[in-house]
Structure formats: structure tokens, C-alpha cells
Amino acid sequence: MSVLGDIAATYRDPRRVVRRHLSAGPREDRALAVLMGACVIVFVAQWPRLAREAHLADQGLAELLGGALMGWLFIAPLLFYGLGLVAWLVARALGSRASPYDARLALFWALLASTPLFLLNGLVAGFVGPGPGLTLVGALWFAVFLWFWVSGMAAGWRGT
């Protein structure tokens, strides 16, 4: 199935989609591609908010974009790998037989699958600005991200 098809299917049954990805075996190249794809989309989602901030503060947009690029494409992947390791250690302490790869893929896929809502969050931040709408969309994104992540971790709980 295509990536867009998998993202749409994740909103219906996230556990099944992650289980299908895990059944392909440990492929770190695929996990890294999922993470980098998600980070690129999140970086793009920041553009409207950064443009708004640059306009309101009479600041250069290039500097803000450069900082966001550095953060999302170079630093965030390292942090997500660390978070995946912590998630695996917690799952292992709770009795899971999932591999570290299973935990990483569940986290990375949750981030990628929730990017449509992150894009919406970026649009609201850029065009509406701070307020209850942005808070609502941000909370919705976070809830969906957690749902996908927990479901993905449950898919790899017994190990595949």
C-alpha cells in the first residue's frame, strides 16, 4: 500500500497498519525514511507560523526557517531515536517482548501518520494565531499522535 493509503488506514485501525509494517522485518532504512519524511512534513507545517512571526516582529524569515530546518531535520531525529529507546525500555520493563526496532517504528509511524493534523495546526498557527482554535487543534493532534503511538506499541507488544 502507498504511504498516503497507509496514513489513511491508520486513522481507521492503527494497530493493523503498524503490524503490517513490522511483518516486513526489521528494516532500519525504512524506519529512518519514515522518520525523516515526518520531520520534513513537520518542518513544512511550521512555515505559516514562522511567516506570521517574522511579519509581526519585522524579522527575517530566512533566519527563522533556518532554525526550524536545523531543529526538525538534524536535531529532532536524534531526539526521536532516544525517545524510541526509552519507550522500548519502558515496554520491556512492563513485560513486552517487542524489539527496539518495533518501538522505534511505532513512534516514527505515529509521527508520520499524524502529520495531516500537524499541517492543520501549522495553518491555524499561521493564519489565526494563538487562541482557543490553535489550542484545540494542537490538543487534537497530540491526542491522535498518542493514540497511534500506543496502538503501534501494542501491535509490537508480543514481538513479531
C-alpha positions as CSV (number, residue, x, y, z in Angstrom):
1,M,0.0,0.0,0.0
2,S,1.2,3.5,-0.6
3,V,2.3,5.8,2.2
4,L,-0.8,8.0,1.8
5,G,-3.0,4.9,1.8
6,D,-1.3,3.7,4.9
7,I,-1.8,7.0,6.6
8,A,-5.5,7.0,5.8
9,A,-5.7,3.4,7.0
10,T,-4.0,4.3,10.3
11,Y,-6.9,6.6,11.1
12,R,-9.2,3.6,10.9
13,D,-7.0,0.9,12.5
14,P,-3.5,2.0,13.6
15,R,-2.6,-1.4,15.1
16,R,-3.2,-3.3,11.8
17,V,-1.1,-0.8,9.8
18,V,1.9,-1.0,12.2
19,R,1.6,-4.8,12.4
20,R,1.8,-4.9,8.6
21,H,4.9,-2.7,8.6
22,L,6.5,-4.8,11.4
23,S,5.8,-8.0,9.5
24,A,8.2,-6.9,6.8
25,G,11.0,-7.5,9.3
26,P,13.5,-5.0,10.8
27,R,14.4,-2.5,8.1
28,E,16.2,0.4,9.6
29,D,16.3,2.2,6.3
30,R,12.5,2.2,6.2
31,A,12.3,3.4,9.8
32,L,14.7,6.2,9.0
33,A,12.8,7.2,5.9
34,V,9.5,7.3,7.8
35,L,11.1,9.5,10.5
36,M,12.8,11.8,8.0
37,G,9.6,12.1,6.0
38,A,7.7,13.0,9.1
39,C,10.3,15.6,10.1
40,V,10.2,17.2,6.7
41,I,6.4,17.5,6.8
42,V,6.5,18.9,10.3
43,F,9.2,21.4,9.1
44,V,6.9,22.5,6.2
45,A,4.0,22.8,8.6
46,Q,6.0,25.4,10.5
47,W,6.2,27.8,7.6
48,P,2.9,29.7,8.1
49,R,3.6,30.2,11.8
50,L,7.1,31.3,11.1
51,A,6.0,33.7,8.3
52,R,3.5,35.2,10.7
53,E,6.1,35.6,13.5
54,A,8.6,37.2,11.0
55,H,6.0,39.6,9.8
56,L,4.8,40.7,13.2
57,A,8.3,41.1,14.6
58,D,9.8,42.7,11.5
59,Q,12.3,39.9,11.4
60,G,13.9,38.0,8.6
61,L,12.0,34.9,7.6
62,A,15.2,33.1,6.4
63,E,16.7,33.0,9.9
64,L,13.5,31.5,11.4
65,L,13.3,28.9,8.6
66,G,17.0,28.1,9.0
67,G,16.5,27.5,12.7
68,A,13.4,25.3,12.1
69,L,15.3,23.4,9.4
70,M,18.2,22.7,11.8
71,G,15.8,21.7,14.6
72,W,13.5,19.4,12.6
73,L,15.9,17.8,10.2
74,F,19.0,17.4,12.3
75,I,18.2,17.5,16.0
76,A,14.6,16.1,16.2
77,P,15.5,12.7,14.5
78,L,18.2,12.2,17.2
79,L,15.7,13.0,19.9
80,F,13.1,10.7,18.4
81,Y,15.6,7.8,18.3
82,G,16.3,8.5,22.0
83,L,12.6,8.6,22.8
84,G,12.1,5.3,20.9
85,L,14.8,3.7,23.1
86,V,13.1,5.0,26.3
87,A,9.8,3.7,25.0
88,W,11.3,0.3,24.4
89,L,12.9,0.2,27.8
90,V,9.6,1.1,29.5
91,A,7.7,-1.6,27.4
92,R,10.4,-4.2,28.2
93,A,10.1,-3.4,31.9
94,L,6.3,-3.9,31.6
95,G,6.8,-7.3,30.0
96,S,6.9,-6.7,26.3
97,R,8.9,-8.9,24.0
98,A,9.0,-6.2,21.3
99,S,12.4,-5.3,19.9
100,P,13.8,-1.8,19.9
101,Y,13.0,-1.6,16.2
102,D,9.4,-2.3,17.0
103,A,9.3,0.6,19.5
104,R,11.1,3.0,17.1
105,L,8.8,2.1,14.1
106,A,5.7,2.6,16.3
107,L,6.9,6.0,17.3
108,F,8.1,7.1,13.9
109,W,4.9,5.9,12.2
110,A,2.7,7.7,14.8
111,L,4.5,10.9,14.0
112,L,4.2,10.4,10.2
113,A,0.5,9.3,10.3
114,S,-0.4,12.3,12.5
115,T,1.2,14.9,10.2
116,P,-2.0,15.8,8.4
117,L,-3.2,17.3,11.8
118,F,0.2,18.8,12.3
119,L,-0.2,20.6,8.9
120,L,-3.6,21.8,10.1
121,N,-2.0,23.0,13.3
122,G,0.6,25.0,11.3
123,L,-2.1,26.6,9.2
124,V,-4.1,27.6,12.2
125,A,-1.0,29.0,13.9
126,G,-0.1,31.0,10.8
127,F,-3.5,32.3,9.7
128,V,-5.4,32.5,13.0
129,G,-2.6,32.8,15.6
130,P,-2.6,32.0,19.2
131,G,-6.0,31.3,20.8
132,P,-8.5,28.6,21.5
133,G,-8.6,27.3,18.0
134,L,-4.9,26.7,17.9
135,T,-5.1,25.1,21.4
136,L,-7.9,22.8,20.2
137,V,-6.1,21.7,17.0
138,G,-2.9,21.2,18.9
139,A,-4.6,19.1,21.5
140,L,-6.4,17.1,18.8
141,W,-3.0,16.4,17.1
142,F,-1.4,15.3,20.3
143,A,-4.3,13.0,21.2
144,V,-4.2,11.4,17.8
145,F,-0.4,11.1,17.9
146,L,-0.6,9.3,21.3
147,W,-3.4,7.1,20.1
148,F,-1.3,6.0,17.1
149,W,1.8,5.5,19.2
150,V,0.1,3.5,21.9
151,S,-1.7,1.4,19.3
152,G,1.6,0.8,17.4
153,M,3.4,-0.2,20.6
154,A,0.5,-2.6,21.3
155,A,1.0,-4.1,17.8
156,G,4.6,-5.0,18.6
157,W,3.9,-5.9,22.3
158,R,4.4,-9.6,21.8
159,G,7.1,-9.3,19.3
160,T,6.7,-10.1,15.7
